[in-house]
Each structure stands twice: as structure tokens, then as C-alpha cells.
Amino acid sequence: MVHQIKYKRMWLMPFLLILLVSNASGFSLSSGIAIGKIVPLEGLIVVRRKTQGITVKPPAMKIYRGDEVLTNENGKARILLTGGNEVFVGPSSTLLLNKSFQDRYKYTYNLNLKGKLRAKVQRVRGRRFRVKTSTAVIDVKGTDFIVDSLSQSTQVATFKGLVQLTSLKTKKKVDIAPGRMSSVTKVGTVLKPKKVELIIVKNLENTGKTGIKELDTVMKPPPPLDPSIKFDIETEPLPVPLPEQEQKPAPKVVAKAEPQVIAAAEQEPEPEEPVSAWAYAEEYRMRNRFGFGFGAEAGMYSGSLLFAEFNLTPRSQLHIHISNASRESGAYSNAIDEGGLQRELSVVTYRRFMADSGFYLGGGYGTAYFKQEFDDGYGNFEVKGYGSFFVIGLGAQTYGNAYNTTFYVNVGTQVLFNVGFNDEPGTGTLSGDDYDEFTRQAKEEGGTVMLAFGWFF
């Protein structure tokens, strides 16, 4: 016997209100946008979608934005995301997957984790990847790392690339370089990075090599993908998704791939700009803003230099340097040059970096003190003067990270343009022609090449 239940439309209002509040509170509600496929490796894997619990069965199952992946105490899963990103989920873990769009090809993956995962993230301009736990946020642009939040703290180990770990409670940050690990405690303390430990890869040994000798003694490649797995998902959604009740089915783009080229089929069809060799330059410049260092210059003048810097923004920098250099002088008619023309130069330069690279163009102002020693046959004496210059600089900085500081090597050139010169009364007597030669050389415009090494703190 079939019973028909009559209802009034007003009865639907509480149910719709609950759905609205759930969405506003951040509960998982699938958007209908496919973002990848999940492959069960071991144990029980369940995908929670809205109010459904779906057991993942071989060879794979499509996953959508807003899905939540759950593994039991023996469960392990491999998630293949659009954009070439890959996530391995460990036992006793819960992972909520979301993806937010700025436009068609710029988006951020946001993963909420309680448990353990290893992520292999592709570096592509305009795309970001973030993992959030109960105590920390992990931000990356392209890297290979592990996050473990099974305890009340969050541990992060980096194998390739660079990871920024931020405490949710204290907002303190630390950058984790390859081969290092750090953690955020339950009270929000961010610990100093240390050498990566073998225990961090426990239960994730079958996720592939890390490139770190101490870990790779136990690491194994992941099981091969079943050839029947087809990556036939919508590669990208509409630029601005409509509310769920207003969405219309979008045409599917099916990537037909032979079994042997599944990995290539995971890539999106739109060609991407190649990753710059200076991929993390902006992040490095803003990590530690104050810096100093030393170096050498060669060219018209050769000598040593000291400098200090302050990073104003990710793409701008204030640079101050002092150099002590000399040059070979020309022939003098009535006096003998002793040691060449000496120059002490002080320069303040504003540098502007190109995009997110380490290449810069700068301009500024400098003053110089000139001194030259002569022998006129009756003894030694000095001739002195002061000059002022406009400065144009061009160069590049490449960065690294060690002991919670940022270090870099700078190669550049600067050209000086004279805007003023004043002499200073000296000792002894110099002929008019020789004095004019001294003045000419001091006012002469030209450039030098600089090589410097510095640190930011």
C-alpha cells in the first residue's frame, strides 16, 4: 500500500532556512562543479556529499567542490585534482575540498584537514593552494610537502619548493625550506624549523620519492593508476558560478586519453606561462624586510662597498650603499700621481622590480668625496673635491633561505651623471693644467659593475 503525504509549501520554509544557515556557516554543500577524481588505495574511503555518505570503490570516483573525504584507521586515498595537483590522504583523516575562482584560469584550492596528507602542487601563475587545520594555515604556490594534524599541533615538512606556515592564534609565520620541518603547537607557538625527521612520512610511505636521502630509504612509488580511469571532468566552471538553484548544466569538456597518457590528460588545455626562474622573489622580499651586506665593484672605479636595504612592497625597495674605490689617473704635467684618484661614494636608490622576478630598474641620488695625492718634488700633498650625481641602476637578485633569514646574491650595474662639483683647499701647489685634469676626472660620468651578497632579517 502506498501512502501519499500531502504538504503545504509553508512547511518548506524551515528546511530552506537550515540550508541557508548551513551554507553561511561553511558546511559542506557540493556545488556541482567537478574538481578531480579520488582513487582508493587501502581501507575504507567515504566521500560525504551534502547529506550522503558514498563509499569510494575502485578504480576511481569523481569528486566535486565541497566534498569531504573521510578515511578509517587503515584508509588511504589518492586525489587527482584539475591543474595537475595531487593529494595523498593518510589514515584517520578528514579532508574538505573547496576551490574558489577569480576568473577562468585563476583559482585557489582551499583544503580543511584533520589528519595527514601529502600534496604535490604545480606552480602556475595565478593559482594558489592552501591547507587549513585547527591551529595553522599552510600556503604554497608550487611544492611537495606533508601536513600532519592528527595531534593537537600541526606539523609541516617540505620536500621541494617553499611553504609558509602561519599560526591561527598568534598570526606568527615561518617559512619552511626543502629538507626542513616546523610545527604550530596547540597554544599557537610556531617552532623554529629543523631537519626533517623520518617519522613525518609514517603511513605515507607509498607516495613516491621525496628527494631527501634520509626519507627515501623507506619511500616507495604509489600504485600505478588503473588504465580504465578516465579524466572526463569539466576542466573549468563558469567564471562566476550562479547560486545552486539557478545553475544550468554547462557543456562538458571531455579529455580523451589513452591509458598510457593519463597524466597528460590531467593537464588543462589552456597553455600556461612558463614558471619564472625567480618564482618566489616577491615572497622572499616581503619575508624579512631589513637587510645589509657587502660586495665589490669594478669598472671605471674598483673597490669595496657596504649597503643597507628596506623592502617597501613586494616590488619596490630602498637601497643605500657606501663604496670606497679608486681609479687609474691620467698623465699630469708638473706633478707625480701617488696611488690614483680615490672616491668615497654614498648613494640612495629606489628600485622597482619587474613582476614577481628578481630583475630591477632603479634611480637615485649620490654624493662623492674625491682625494688624490701628488708629489711635486718637494714632498707629498693632497687635492680634494666634492661631487654630486644622479644614479641609474639595473640588476638582478636571486634569493635563498637559511636559519630563518633570507639571503641573496645581487649582480648589477650603476651609471653616474654629474650634477655638481666643488673643490676644497688643499696643501701644496698644483699647476692649473694639472688641477683641471683632476677636476675633469672627478666629474667624469661612467658606470661600474657590482657583485654583492646580503641578508634580510
C-alpha positions in Angstrom: 0.0 0.0 0.0 1.3 3.4 -1.0 0.6 6.3 1.3 0.6 9.8 -0.2 1.6 12.6 2.1 0.1 16.0 1.5 2.1 19.0 2.5 1.8 22.8 2.4 4.5 25.0 0.9 5.0 26.8 4.1 6.4 23.6 5.6 9.4 24.0 3.3 10.5 27.3 4.9 12.3 25.9 8.0 14.1 23.4 5.7 15.3 26.1 3.3 16.4 28.3 6.3 18.5 25.4 7.6 20.2 25.1 4.2 20.9 28.8 4.0 22.4 28.9 7.5 24.5 25.8 6.7 26.0 27.5 3.7 26.7 30.7 5.6 28.4 28.7 8.4 30.8 27.0 6.0 29.2 23.5 6.0 30.0 21.3 3.0 27.5 21.6 0.2 28.6 20.4 -3.1 28.4 23.0 -5.9 28.0 20.5 -8.7 31.5 21.5 -10.1 33.8 18.5 -10.6 37.4 19.2 -9.4 39.0 15.8 -9.8 38.9 12.1 -9.1 39.6 10.1 -6.0 41.4 6.7 -6.1 41.0 4.3 -3.1 44.4 2.8 -2.1 43.7 0.9 1.2 41.0 0.6 3.8 37.6 2.3 3.8 37.2 5.7 2.0 34.0 7.6 2.2 33.0 10.8 0.5 30.4 12.9 2.3 28.4 14.9 -0.2 25.6 17.0 1.3 23.7 14.5 3.4 25.1 11.5 1.6 27.9 9.2 2.5 29.4 7.5 -0.6 31.9 4.6 -0.3 34.7 5.0 -2.8 35.2 1.9 -4.9 37.9 1.0 -7.4 39.0 2.2 -9.8 38.0 5.8 -9.0 35.2 8.2 -8.3 34.6 11.8 -9.4 34.8 14.4 -6.7 33.1 17.8 -6.6 33.8 21.1 -4.9 32.5 21.0 -1.3 33.1 17.2 -1.0 34.5 15.8 2.3 36.8 12.8 2.2 37.0 10.5 5.2 39.4 7.6 5.8 39.3 5.0 8.5 42.2 3.8 10.6 43.6 1.8 7.6 42.3 4.1 4.9 44.5 5.7 2.3 43.4 7.6 -0.9 44.9 9.4 -3.9 43.2 12.5 -5.2 43.9 13.8 -8.7 42.8 17.4 -8.9 42.5 19.6 -12.0 45.6 21.6 -12.8 47.9 18.7 -12.2 47.8 18.8 -8.4 47.9 15.6 -6.4 47.0 14.8 -2.8 47.6 11.6 -0.8 45.3 11.3 2.2 46.5 9.2 5.2 44.6 7.1 7.7 42.1 8.5 10.2 41.8 11.7 8.2 39.0 14.1 7.2 39.6 16.4 4.3 37.2 19.1 3.0 37.9 20.2 -0.6 37.0 23.7 -1.9 38.0 25.7 -4.9 37.4 29.4 -5.4 37.8 31.3 -8.7 39.0 34.8 -9.5 38.5 34.2 -13.2 38.5 31.2 -15.6 42.2 30.3 -15.1 43.0 31.9 -11.7 41.8 30.0 -8.6 42.7 28.8 -5.2 42.3 25.3 -3.7 41.3 25.5 0.0 41.6 22.3 1.9 40.4 21.9 5.5 42.3 19.0 7.2 42.1 16.9 10.3 44.6 14.2 9.8 47.5 13.7 7.5 48.2 14.4 3.8 51.0 14.8 1.3 50.4 17.3 -1.5 52.3 17.7 -4.8 51.3 21.2 -6.1 52.1 22.5 -9.6 53.5 26.1 -9.8 51.3 28.0 -12.2 50.9 31.8 -12.2 47.6 32.9 -10.7 46.8 29.6 -8.9 47.3 29.0 -5.2 47.0 26.1 -2.8 46.1 26.4 0.9 45.6 23.9 3.7 43.9 24.8 6.9 44.0 22.9 10.2 42.6 23.6 13.7 45.8 25.5 14.6 47.5 26.7 11.4 47.3 27.7 7.8 49.7 26.4 5.2 50.2 28.5 2.0 52.1 27.3 -1.1 52.5 28.2 -4.7 54.2 25.1 -6.0 55.9 22.5 -3.9 55.9 19.0 -2.3 55.1 18.8 1.4 53.4 16.8 4.2 50.9 18.2 6.7 50.2 16.2 9.9 47.4 17.5 12.3 46.5 14.1 13.9 47.5 15.5 17.3 46.6 18.9 18.7 49.5 20.5 16.9 50.2 20.9 13.2 53.4 19.6 11.7 54.6 20.5 8.2 57.6 19.1 6.3 58.8 20.5 2.9 60.5 18.3 0.3 60.5 20.7 -2.7 59.7 24.4 -3.1 58.8 26.6 -0.2 55.9 26.5 2.3 54.7 29.3 4.7 53.2 28.1 8.0 51.1 30.6 9.9 49.6 30.2 13.4 45.9 30.9 13.5 46.1 32.1 17.1 49.2 34.3 17.1 49.5 35.0 13.4 53.2 34.3 13.6 54.7 32.9 10.4 57.7 30.7 9.4 59.0 29.7 6.0 60.0 26.1 5.6 62.7 25.3 3.1 63.3 21.9 1.5 64.5 19.3 3.9 63.1 21.2 6.9 60.1 20.8 9.1 58.3 23.0 11.6 55.1 22.9 13.7 52.4 25.1 15.4 51.5 23.9 18.9 48.0 23.9 20.3 48.6 27.2 22.1 49.8 28.8 18.8 53.6 28.8 19.2 55.5 28.5 16.0 58.6 26.4 16.4 61.9 27.1 14.6 62.4 24.9 11.5 64.6 21.9 12.0 65.9 19.0 9.9 63.1 16.8 8.6 62.6 13.6 10.6 61.7 10.1 9.3 58.6 9.8 11.4 56.8 12.5 9.3 56.3 10.1 6.4 54.7 7.3 8.5 51.6 5.9 6.8 52.5 7.9 3.6 55.5 5.7 2.5 53.8 4.7 -0.7 53.5 8.3 -2.1 56.8 8.4 -4.1 60.3 9.7 -3.5 60.9 13.0 -1.7 64.5 13.8 -2.9 65.7 13.6 0.7 68.2 10.8 1.2 67.2 10.0 4.8 63.5 9.6 3.9 63.8 7.9 0.6 65.2 4.7 2.2 61.6 3.9 3.1 59.7 5.6 0.4 58.0 3.6 -2.4 56.3 4.7 -5.6 52.4 4.9 -5.5 50.5 2.0 -7.0 50.0 2.5 -10.8 46.7 4.1 -11.9 44.2 1.7 -13.4 44.1 2.2 -17.2 40.3 2.4 -17.0 40.4 5.7 -15.1 39.3 8.4 -17.5 39.7 12.1 -16.6 36.4 13.1 -18.1 35.5 16.0 -15.9 34.7 19.6 -16.5 38.1 21.2 -16.6 36.8 24.7 -15.6 33.5 26.1 -14.5 31.8 29.3 -15.4 33.8 32.4 -14.4 31.1 33.4 -11.8 29.1 30.4 -10.6 25.4 31.1 -10.0 23.6 30.0 -6.8 23.0 26.3 -6.8 19.2 26.6 -7.6 19.9 28.9 -10.6 22.8 26.9 -12.2 22.3 25.5 -15.6 24.3 22.4 -16.7 27.5 23.6 -18.5 28.8 21.6 -21.5 31.3 19.1 -20.5 34.8 19.1 -22.0 36.0 15.5 -22.2 39.7 14.8 -22.4 40.0 11.5 -24.3 43.2 10.0 -23.2 44.8 6.7 -23.9 45.7 4.6 -20.8 49.4 5.3 -21.2 49.0 9.1 -21.2 46.6 9.6 -18.3 48.9 12.0 -16.5 49.0 14.3 -19.6 45.2 14.2 -19.8 45.0 15.7 -16.3 46.5 18.9 -17.5 44.2 21.7 -18.6 44.1 22.6 -22.3 44.9 26.3 -21.9 48.6 27.0 -22.4 50.2 28.5 -19.3 53.1 30.9 -19.0 56.3 29.1 -18.0 57.3 29.4 -14.4 59.9 32.1 -13.9 63.3 31.2 -12.5 62.6 33.9 -9.9 59.3 32.3 -8.9 59.4 33.1 -5.2 61.0 36.6 -5.5 58.1 38.6 -4.1 57.6 36.2 -1.2 61.3 36.4 -0.3 61.4 40.2 -0.4 58.5 40.5 2.0 59.6 37.8 4.3 62.4 39.8 6.0 62.3 43.4 5.0 65.5 44.9 6.6 68.8 43.9 5.1 72.5 44.6 4.8 75.5 43.2 3.0 78.8 43.7 1.3 80.3 43.4 -2.1 82.7 44.7 -4.7 82.6 47.0 -7.8 84.7 47.1 -10.9 84.8 49.3 -14.0 85.8 53.0 -14.1 86.4 52.6 -10.3 87.2 49.4 -8.4 86.8 48.8 -4.8 84.5 47.5 -2.0 81.1 48.5 -0.9 78.7 48.2 2.1 74.9 48.5 1.8 71.6 48.5 3.6 68.1 47.9 2.2 64.5 48.0 3.1 61.8 46.3 1.1 58.9 48.8 0.8 56.5 46.5 -1.1 56.8 43.1 -2.9 58.0 45.1 -6.0 59.9 48.1 -4.6 63.0 48.6 -2.4 65.0 51.4 -0.9 68.7 50.8 -1.3 71.6 52.7 0.4 75.2 51.9 -0.3 78.7 53.3 0.5 81.7 52.5 -1.6 85.4 53.1 -1.3 87.1 52.8 -4.7 89.9 54.2 -6.8 90.8 54.5 -10.5 94.0 54.9 -12.5 94.6 58.5 -13.3 95.8 60.2 -16.5 99.2 61.8 -17.0 100.0 65.0 -15.2 102.4 67.6 -16.5 104.1 69.0 -13.4 103.3 66.6 -10.6 103.5 62.8 -10.0 100.3 61.0 -9.1 100.7 58.8 -6.0 98.1 56.0 -5.9 95.4 57.2 -8.3 92.1 59.1 -7.8 90.3 58.0 -4.6 86.4 58.2 -4.4 84.1 57.7 -1.4 80.6 57.4 -2.8 77.2 57.4 -0.9 74.1 56.6 -2.9 70.4 56.4 -2.1 68.4 54.5 -4.8 64.8 53.5 -5.3 64.5 50.1 -7.1 61.4 48.8 -8.9 61.3 45.1 -9.6 59.7 43.6 -12.7 56.6 41.5 -12.0 57.5 38.7 -9.5 61.1 38.4 -10.7 64.4 39.5 -9.2 65.2 41.9 -12.0 65.0 45.6 -11.1 65.5 49.1 -12.5 66.5 51.9 -10.1 67.2 55.6 -9.9 68.5 57.8 -7.2 71.0 60.4 -6.0 74.5 60.3 -4.6 77.4 62.4 -3.3 81.1 61.7 -3.6 84.3 62.8 -1.9 87.4 62.8 -4.1 91.0 62.8 -3.0 94.3 62.5 -4.9 97.8 62.6 -3.6 100.7 64.1 -5.5 104.4 64.5 -5.3 105.8 67.8 -6.7 109.4 67.1 -5.9 109.3 68.9 -2.6 107.0 66.5 -0.8 103.6 64.9 -0.9 100.3 66.9 -0.8 96.6 66.2 -1.4 94.0 67.7 -3.7 90.3 67.2 -2.7 86.8 67.9 -4.0 83.1 67.1 -3.6 80.7 65.9 -6.3 77.0 65.1 -6.7 75.4 62.7 -9.1 72.2 61.3 -10.4 72.3 57.5 -10.5 70.6 54.9 -12.7 70.9 51.2 -11.8 70.0 47.9 -13.4 70.4 44.4 -12.0 69.0 41.2 -10.6 68.8 39.5 -7.2 68.4 35.7 -6.6 67.2 34.5 -3.2 67.6 31.7 -0.7 66.5 30.9 2.9 68.5 29.7 5.8 68.3 30.0 9.6 65.1 31.9 9.4 66.7 34.7 7.3 66.7 35.4 3.6 70.0 35.7 1.8 70.6 36.8 -1.7 73.2 37.5 -4.4 73.0 40.7 -6.3 74.6 41.4 -9.7 74.0 44.9 -11.1 75.4 48.0 -12.8 75.1 51.6 -12.0 75.8 54.7 -14.1 76.6 58.2 -12.5 75.7 61.5 -14.2 77.5 64.5 -12.7 75.3 67.4 -11.5 77.8 69.4 -9.5 81.5 69.7 -8.2 83.2 71.8 -5.6 86.9 71.8 -4.8 88.4 72.0 -1.3 91.6 74.0 -0.5 94.5 71.5 -0.3 98.1 71.5 0.7 100.9 72.1 -1.7 100.8 73.6 -5.2 99.3 72.1 -8.4 99.5 73.8 -11.8 96.4 75.0 -13.5 96.5 72.3 -16.2 97.0 69.5 -13.6 94.2 70.8 -11.4 91.9 70.9 -14.5 92.8 67.3 -15.2 92.0 66.3 -11.6 88.6 68.1 -11.9 87.9 66.5 -15.2 88.4 63.0 -13.9 86.4 63.6 -10.8 83.4 64.9 -12.8 83.7 62.2 -15.5 80.5 60.2 -15.9 80.6 56.5 -16.2 79.5 53.2 -14.6 80.6 50.2 -12.6 79.5 46.6 -12.3 78.7 45.4 -8.8 78.6 41.9 -7.2 77.1 41.8 -3.6 76.0 39.3 -1.1 73.4 40.2 1.6 70.9 39.1 4.2 67.4 40.2 5.2 66.3 39.9 8.8 
